């Protein structure tokens, strides 16, 4: 990184370790290489996950996937499939997977502060029998993200405890939230669309093209 914004940058793992030290024995030994019964149960209760991918040059992307709990199909102790529901057709994750199969997943259950992390190798799959198992609202996905598990472990709750994400008492007032339609309109101002135009487009997409 070449930037004048940062004056002191850590350049080695040795320097990083001198600041923070090393993980304890529990942390070093908690990682497994398959989906056991505990992880399968966690995935079956997950309505939301985040996918991290990168292209062949290392440029990264993180994208959410969500549906009713249990929407991820676990095939066996080494393989799972995430259905690809209709989106914006940018295909950031899918194009990255075509260029670089390495993938990272974080599974989230509302109210539970510990998350499940899975790392592995991904492929875009379209096996009809698997796609049928992930049909929802009368619609069968055309493809899914198949993952071969290499690492699987529980991530501690510190980020959620610090953020108090699951505590409604710490949620911002609705009127203080950012307005996504206004942000999009500002970012595409050369197209001449208004916040109202974007809001209507989003509403139509959410109501008619979720599946």
SVG drawing of the C-alpha trace seen along z (x, -y; Angstrom):
<svg xmlns="http://www.w3.org/2000/svg" viewBox="-45 -14 54 51">
<polyline fill="none" stroke="black" stroke-width="0.4" points="0.0,0.0 1.3,-3.4 -0.5,-6.1 0.4,-9.2 -2.6,-8.8 -0.8,-6.2 2.4,-7.1 3.1,-3.8 2.3,-0.5 3.0,3.0 5.0,4.9 5.6,8.4 3.9,11.1 6.8,10.8 5.9,7.2 2.3,8.1 3.0,10.8 5.2,8.4 2.1,6.3 -0.5,8.9 1.2,12.3 0.0,15.7 -3.4,17.6 -4.1,19.9 -4.3,23.7 -8.1,23.7 -8.1,21.3 -5.3,23.2 -7.1,26.5 -10.8,25.5 -10.6,25.7 -11.8,28.9 -11.9,29.8 -15.4,31.0 -19.1,30.3 -19.8,32.3 -23.2,32.7 -22.7,29.4 -21.9,27.4 -24.7,29.0 -27.1,28.0 -25.8,24.4 -26.1,24.2 -29.7,25.6 -30.6,22.6 -28.9,20.0 -30.9,17.5 -28.0,15.2 -24.4,15.6 -21.6,13.6 -19.4,14.8 -15.9,13.5 -14.2,14.1 -11.4,12.6 -10.5,12.5 -7.3,13.7 -5.4,10.5 -6.5,10.6 -9.2,7.9 -11.8,8.9 -15.5,8.8 -17.9,9.6 -21.6,10.4 -24.6,11.4 -26.8,14.4 -30.1,14.9 -33.3,16.8 -35.4,18.9 -33.3,20.7 -31.9,23.9 -31.7,22.5 -28.1,23.8 -28.0,27.4 -25.5,29.6 -24.7,32.6 -22.3,34.4 -19.5,33.7 -17.3,32.0 -19.7,30.2 -22.5,27.7 -24.4,25.6 -25.7,22.0 -28.6,21.3 -28.1,18.3 -31.4,16.4 -32.2,13.5 -30.0,10.4 -28.6,7.4 -26.8,9.6 -23.4,8.0 -22.3,11.6 -19.4,10.3 -19.1,13.5 -19.7,15.8 -17.2,14.1 -14.6,14.2 -15.2,17.9 -14.7,18.6 -11.3,16.9 -10.3,18.0 -12.1,20.8 -11.0,19.9 -14.0,18.8 -14.7,17.7 -18.1,17.9 -19.5,16.5 -22.9,18.0 -25.0,15.9 -28.0,16.8 -30.0,13.8 -29.5,13.4 -26.5,15.7 -23.2,13.8 -20.9,16.6 -20.6,17.1 -19.6,20.1 -16.8,19.7 -16.1,22.0 -13.2,21.7 -12.8,23.8 -13.0,24.1 -16.0,23.2 -17.6,23.9 -20.7,22.8 -22.9,25.9 -26.2,26.6 -27.0,30.2 -30.8,30.5 -31.3,32.8 -29.5,30.4 -31.2,27.3 -34.6,28.9 -33.7,29.4 -33.3,25.7 -36.5,24.6 -38.4,21.9 -41.7,20.1 -42.2,22.3 -38.9,21.2 -35.9,23.4 -32.5,21.7 -30.6,22.0 -27.3,22.4 -25.7,22.6 -22.4,22.0 -20.9,25.4 -18.3,25.4 -15.8,28.1 -14.9,27.5 -11.3,27.1 -11.7,25.3 -14.7,25.0 -14.7,23.3 -16.7,21.1 -15.7,17.5 -15.9,15.8 -18.6,13.3 -16.5,10.2 -17.4,8.2 -21.2,8.7 -20.7,7.9 -18.9,4.7 -21.4,3.7 -24.4,4.8 -25.9,5.7 -28.6,7.9 -29.8,5.5 -32.7,3.4 -32.1,0.9 -28.9,-0.1 -30.4,-0.3 -30.6,-3.8 -33.9,-5.5 -35.5,-4.6 -35.5,-8.3 -31.8,-8.5 -30.9,-5.5 -29.2,-6.2 -31.5,-6.3 -30.2,-3.7 -32.3,-5.2 -30.8,-8.6 -27.3,-7.2 -27.8,-5.3 -29.4,-8.4 -26.4,-10.4 -23.9,-7.8 -25.6,-7.6 -26.5,-11.3 -25.3,-11.5 -28.3,-9.2 -30.8,-11.9 -32.7,-9.6 -34.2,-10.9 -34.3,-9.3 -38.0,-8.6 -37.2,-6.8 -34.7,-4.6 -37.0,-3.9 -39.8,-2.8 -37.3,-0.6 -36.1,1.0 -39.7,1.5 -40.7,3.3 -37.6,5.5 -38.2,6.5 -41.9,7.2 -41.6,9.0 -38.1,10.4 -37.0,12.0 -37.2,15.5"/>
</svg>
